[in-house]
């Protein structure tokens, strides 16, 4: 099967370039954060956890790479939760009717969040676990 040689019409929403494009992208991102905070309880919970863990991850006495890992895995949870929320919103926009593919999309998004959370727990456990163990043994 040959590809259709007819070019697609230009997207009227993709006309901005340079600093204008970056400015609009920033405004859309801030709007996305506001919506996530207002509408998504899981995101609010994970954001609260991030507000606690990120400073700890920056302050604990570990190497710079370990600081990056501790903070990075927490931020990854937020990224995956935002993507999952976007998937759920798109599926619900298409139809609120129960459908196996809709369920699959939502379940896969949820599974991605779970993997990110397990990754976070493991990274924190591997990096800080030995230090906590040594601290407890000295008590």
VENZI-V975504 format. One record per residue. N is the residue number from 1. RES is the residue in three letters. SS is DSSP state (@ for helix, = for strand, . for the rest). PHI is phi in whole degrees, -180 to 180 (NA if undefined). OMEGA is omega in degrees with one decimal (* if undefined). Layout:
# VENZI-V975504
n=N res=RES ss=SS phi=PHI omega=OMEGA
n=N res=RES ss=SS phi=PHI omega=OMEGA
This chain:
# VENZI-V975504
n=1 res=UNK ss=. phi=NA omega=-179.5
n=2 res=UNK ss=. phi=-82 omega=176.1
n=3 res=UNK ss=. phi=-69 omega=179.3
n=4 res=UNK ss=. phi=-71 omega=-176.8
n=5 res=UNK ss=. phi=-77 omega=-178.6
n=6 res=UNK ss=. phi=-70 omega=179.6
n=7 res=UNK ss=. phi=-71 omega=177.1
n=8 res=UNK ss=. phi=-72 omega=176.6
n=9 res=UNK ss=. phi=-67 omega=-179.3
n=10 res=UNK ss=. phi=-66 omega=178.5
n=11 res=UNK ss=. phi=-79 omega=-177.6
n=12 res=UNK ss=@ phi=-66 omega=-179.2
n=13 res=UNK ss=@ phi=-91 omega=-177.3
n=14 res=UNK ss=@ phi=-109 omega=-175.3
n=15 res=UNK ss=. phi=-81 omega=-176.0
n=16 res=UNK ss=. phi=-79 omega=178.3
n=17 res=UNK ss=. phi=-132 omega=171.6
n=18 res=UNK ss=@ phi=62 omega=-174.8
n=19 res=UNK ss=@ phi=-66 omega=177.6
n=20 res=UNK ss=@ phi=-64 omega=177.9
n=21 res=UNK ss=@ phi=-62 omega=179.9
n=22 res=UNK ss=@ phi=-64 omega=179.3
n=23 res=UNK ss=@ phi=-62 omega=178.9
n=24 res=UNK ss=@ phi=-64 omega=178.4
n=25 res=UNK ss=@ phi=-61 omega=177.9
n=26 res=UNK ss=@ phi=-63 omega=178.7
n=27 res=UNK ss=@ phi=-62 omega=178.5
n=28 res=UNK ss=@ phi=-65 omega=178.9
n=29 res=UNK ss=@ phi=-64 omega=178.0
n=30 res=UNK ss=@ phi=-62 omega=175.7
n=31 res=UNK ss=@ phi=-63 omega=177.9
n=32 res=UNK ss=@ phi=-62 omega=176.4
n=33 res=UNK ss=@ phi=-61 omega=-179.7
n=34 res=UNK ss=@ phi=-61 omega=179.4
n=35 res=UNK ss=@ phi=-64 omega=-179.3
n=36 res=UNK ss=@ phi=-61 omega=-179.6
n=37 res=UNK ss=@ phi=-67 omega=-177.6
n=38 res=UNK ss=@ phi=-74 omega=-168.3
n=39 res=UNK ss=@ phi=-107 omega=-170.5
n=40 res=UNK ss=. phi=-113 omega=-177.5
n=41 res=UNK ss=@ phi=-65 omega=178.6
n=42 res=UNK ss=@ phi=-63 omega=178.5
n=43 res=UNK ss=@ phi=-65 omega=177.9
n=44 res=UNK ss=@ phi=-61 omega=178.8
n=45 res=UNK ss=@ phi=-63 omega=-178.9
n=46 res=UNK ss=@ phi=-70 omega=175.8
n=47 res=UNK ss=@ phi=-67 omega=176.0
n=48 res=UNK ss=@ phi=-63 omega=177.0
n=49 res=UNK ss=@ phi=-62 omega=179.1
n=50 res=UNK ss=@ phi=-65 omega=179.0
n=51 res=UNK ss=@ phi=-64 omega=177.5
n=52 res=UNK ss=@ phi=-87 omega=-172.8
n=53 res=UNK ss=@ phi=-76 omega=-177.6
n=54 res=UNK ss=@ phi=-62 omega=176.3
n=55 res=UNK ss=@ phi=-61 omega=177.5
n=56 res=UNK ss=@ phi=-62 omega=179.6
n=57 res=UNK ss=@ phi=-61 omega=178.0
n=58 res=UNK ss=@ phi=-84 omega=-172.9
n=59 res=UNK ss=@ phi=-98 omega=-177.9
n=60 res=UNK ss=. phi=-66 omega=-177.2
n=61 res=UNK ss=. phi=-80 omega=177.3
n=62 res=UNK ss=. phi=-133 omega=-179.5
n=63 res=UNK ss=. phi=-70 omega=177.7
n=64 res=UNK ss=@ phi=-58 omega=178.2
n=65 res=UNK ss=@ phi=-65 omega=178.8
n=66 res=UNK ss=@ phi=-68 omega=172.7
n=67 res=UNK ss=@ phi=-57 omega=-178.8
n=68 res=UNK ss=@ phi=-61 omega=179.5
n=69 res=UNK ss=@ phi=-66 omega=-178.3
n=70 res=UNK ss=@ phi=-59 omega=179.6
n=71 res=UNK ss=@ phi=-74 omega=-176.7
n=72 res=UNK ss=@ phi=-61 omega=-178.4
n=73 res=UNK ss=@ phi=-69 omega=176.3
n=74 res=UNK ss=@ phi=-69 omega=179.2
n=75 res=UNK ss=@ phi=-65 omega=177.5
n=76 res=UNK ss=@ phi=-61 omega=177.1
n=77 res=UNK ss=@ phi=-59 omega=179.3
n=78 res=UNK ss=@ phi=-65 omega=179.3
n=79 res=UNK ss=@ phi=-60 omega=-177.1
n=80 res=UNK ss=@ phi=-68 omega=177.7
n=81 res=UNK ss=@ phi=-65 omega=177.1
n=82 res=UNK ss=@ phi=-63 omega=177.8
n=83 res=UNK ss=@ phi=-63 omega=178.5
n=84 res=UNK ss=@ phi=-62 omega=178.8
n=85 res=UNK ss=@ phi=-64 omega=176.4
n=86 res=UNK ss=@ phi=-64 omega=177.2
n=87 res=UNK ss=@ phi=-62 omega=-179.2
n=88 res=UNK ss=@ phi=-62 omega=179.3
n=89 res=UNK ss=@ phi=-65 omega=179.7
n=90 res=UNK ss=@ phi=-65 omega=178.7
n=91 res=UNK ss=@ phi=-63 omega=179.7
n=92 res=UNK ss=@ phi=-67 omega=177.6
n=93 res=UNK ss=@ phi=-66 omega=-179.2
n=94 res=UNK ss=@ phi=-68 omega=179.5
n=95 res=UNK ss=. phi=-171 omega=173.7
n=96 res=UNK ss=. phi=-89 omega=178.0
n=97 res=UNK ss=. phi=-65 omega=178.1
n=98 res=UNK ss=. phi=-70 omega=-180.0
n=99 res=UNK ss=. phi=-148 omega=-176.5
n=100 res=UNK ss=@ phi=-60 omega=179.7
n=101 res=UNK ss=@ phi=-70 omega=175.7
n=102 res=UNK ss=@ phi=-64 omega=178.3
n=103 res=UNK ss=@ phi=-61 omega=-179.5
n=104 res=UNK ss=@ phi=-61 omega=-179.6
n=105 res=UNK ss=@ phi=-60 omega=-179.3
n=106 res=UNK ss=@ phi=-68 omega=179.0
n=107 res=UNK ss=@ phi=-66 omega=178.5
n=108 res=UNK ss=@ phi=-66 omega=175.6
n=109 res=UNK ss=@ phi=-63 omega=178.0
n=110 res=UNK ss=@ phi=-64 omega=178.0
n=111 res=UNK ss=@ phi=-63 omega=178.2
n=112 res=UNK ss=@ phi=-63 omega=177.3
n=113 res=UNK ss=@ phi=-63 omega=179.4
n=114 res=UNK ss=@ phi=-62 omega=177.7
n=115 res=UNK ss=@ phi=-62 omega=179.1
n=116 res=UNK ss=@ phi=-63 omega=178.7
n=117 res=UNK ss=@ phi=-67 omega=177.7
n=118 res=UNK ss=@ phi=-63 omega=176.8
n=119 res=UNK ss=@ phi=-57 omega=179.4
n=120 res=UNK ss=@ phi=-63 omega=-179.5
n=121 res=UNK ss=@ phi=-62 omega=179.9
n=122 res=UNK ss=@ phi=-64 omega=-179.0
n=123 res=UNK ss=@ phi=-62 omega=178.9
n=124 res=UNK ss=@ phi=-64 omega=179.4
n=125 res=UNK ss=@ phi=-65 omega=-179.5
n=126 res=UNK ss=@ phi=-68 omega=-176.9
n=127 res=UNK ss=@ phi=-82 omega=-175.0
n=128 res=UNK ss=@ phi=-97 omega=-179.0
n=129 res=UNK ss=@ phi=-55 omega=179.7
n=130 res=UNK ss=@ phi=-61 omega=178.5
n=131 res=UNK ss=@ phi=-66 omega=178.2
n=132 res=UNK ss=@ phi=-64 omega=178.9
n=133 res=UNK ss=@ phi=-62 omega=178.9
n=134 res=UNK ss=@ phi=-64 omega=179.2
n=135 res=UNK ss=@ phi=-64 omega=179.5
n=136 res=UNK ss=@ phi=-66 omega=-178.6
n=137 res=UNK ss=@ phi=-67 omega=178.7
n=138 res=UNK ss=@ phi=-80 omega=-178.1
n=139 res=UNK ss=. phi=-71 omega=*
